[in-house]
Each structure stands twice: as C-alpha cells, then as structure tokens.
C-alpha cells in the first residue's frame, strides 16, 4: 500500500472511528479526569494566572481569576480529551500511553467524545458569559488548533508538528492577560512567544527518549524522520532561542532586576541539560531534560510574577 493511501486511510480512521462503540464499561471517574491530562492543565493554568497578574498593576479581580481559570481549564481539559479520542490507536502502540482509558479500551469512545464536548462548550460559554468575548474566541481558536489541526493533522503530517502546532499550547499566558484587560498587546504576545520557543526543546527531548515507540506507531517525530543527532542539535539551538526570548521582558522594561537574576539562573540550568542532550553521551539526559524543562517554564513565569509584585512592594 502506498504512503498516500495509508495517509488517507489513517485520516479516515481518525475522523470516523470516534463514532464507533468500542470500549468496555469498566471505566471510573478517575478515567474521566485522566482524559483531561490534569498535570498538563495545571501547568497551563499557572501560566494563565501569571498572565492575569502581569496584566494589572495591582491584583486582578477575583471573579475574573476564578471564572477565567475555570473557563480556560475546562476548555484545556476538553482539548486534552479530544486528543485522547483522536490518538487512541497511537496511544495503544506506545508503552507510555497504552494504559490510557481509550487506548486500553476501558472506556467507550462515544463517552470520551461526549465528555470532551461538554468540557469544551462549558469552558467557552463560561468565558463568554463571565469574562469577555476576546478571551473566549482566542480560547476556542487554541482548542481547535490543538485538538484538530495539531492532533488530527500536523502530528501525522510533518516532523515540524511541534513547532507549527506550538502556538495553541503557548496561548495560556496570553489568555490570562486578555481575561483581565480584554485587549491584545506586545506584552501578552511576548508571554506567548516564551512558551512557543520553549516547546520544541521541551518536547523533542522526550521524543528522543521515546523514539522507538514513535517509530513503531508511525508518527513522524523529528528523531524518527531526521535521526537523533539532528534532533539533539535542534534541542540545543532552540534552547538558545528560548534563552534569548526569555531575556526580552527585561530588555523591553516589562520586568526588572529580580526577573533578570532569576531567569539567568534558570537559563544556566536549562542550557546545562540541553548541552547534555546535544552531546549525546548520557542516555538518560533527554528524559531528565524533559522533566527539568517543565520546572523551568514554571520557574520563568514564577520569577516574572515575583518581579512584578516586588516592584509594587517597593513603591
């Protein structure tokens, strides 16, 4: 069978299979939570909260924080659940994801699809009702970008899937900002750019570690299509791009000395792990770099927040 036919067949399965009735009836409430990828959503909400705080010289309104985070969280959980639906056959072929509710067929696909739809619609409507229309539409765009454009198409179409689809995953701090201000501007776009630049070295480190599983599943991740040496170099180069971008808040006057000191310390550690990945002498380095990169992005936004309120306290 030709590659073109295989791609058409695979896409047909992605679009049609969610409406099949496969899946046992031994799912639990924990499985519904698992579909939302709660650890990923928590990181996203932390970045959104920082965006909210940076958008105002004082504390953001409590109602905006509560409803904004709830709406963004519901939509993010819904997008994650759609990801489970579309990727369930790929997940079943990979050890890391084989025990997910749909991959293991503990849960019927129709239920996961209904759960994803409920969360997504609830999140967007909550943002429209209690926050503002701009945040709601931007959140909807991010949801579509991740659940449909990235998961159903880009992930299977190009080794640059992480780069092209990274905008959707980088949106939370921007969404937090617009939730408070109702406006776009250079500052929230810079926050988005930080997460966008960080995503490739973060995810490609994991892809190196899971290269054989991606190859078996037929997913054209960069280490599968271009080899590990090329991917290690890209982790190193995109790591430096991330360093450059994280310096911009200080350069443009968005943050001060507290942020500069904190981000320099974080970047030194971040590039230490990226260097170990690039050198390729330590087989455990890619996974260690992946896990540190999560702490890194939380640290970057944490010192942004600390700097913001340190400046207020100094007044």
C-alpha angles and dihedrals in degrees: 000000000000123000090245092055091046091052092049091047092047092050091049090053091050092052100039104032097071088072095056121104099232117137137079125255098240097099122129138205088263088062090057088053091047090056088062093058090227097192091055091046091051090056090048092050092049089055091046091051091053089050089054093050094047091050094069133045089226133029116312116246111277094227091053091050094049099043094035094053091042093052094044090045094051091048092047091049090049092051090050091051091051087052089056090051096049096040100041095111092047090046090054090058095053124074093216093058105024094103095055113124096256098034090056091041093236089131130044114246094232090060093051090048091050091048091050091049093048093051094045096048092044092051095049093045092048090053091048092048103041108018120028141292096248093059091045094052094044090050090050090051091051091048092052091044093054103033099040114014097039104029101036099035121008096045090061098033110054141015086230089067093116093051097045095041094042095094092072093053092044095058103089099088090046090049090051090052095049091046088065101035104025087221141095122229144153095278098059090042088055090052088053090048091055092057091041092055092044096052100075098052089041096052100032089058088059091043090057090052092047097037096124093049092051090048092052090048092050095238111150097225115164098257089051096050101032104022134249097280092057092045092049089054090050090052089053095047096043088047089061090047088054091050091052093048094048089056092059097081088062093041094054094043095251090124138017145217096308090058093044094055093044097046092047090056091047093047093052091055092041093054092044089063093041089052090053089051091049094049091052096206096118114060090197094054098088094056092043090049090050093053093044091050089063091054088044097058091045088049093051092053090041093058090044087057093044092050092048095055094037087061090051093049090051093058 
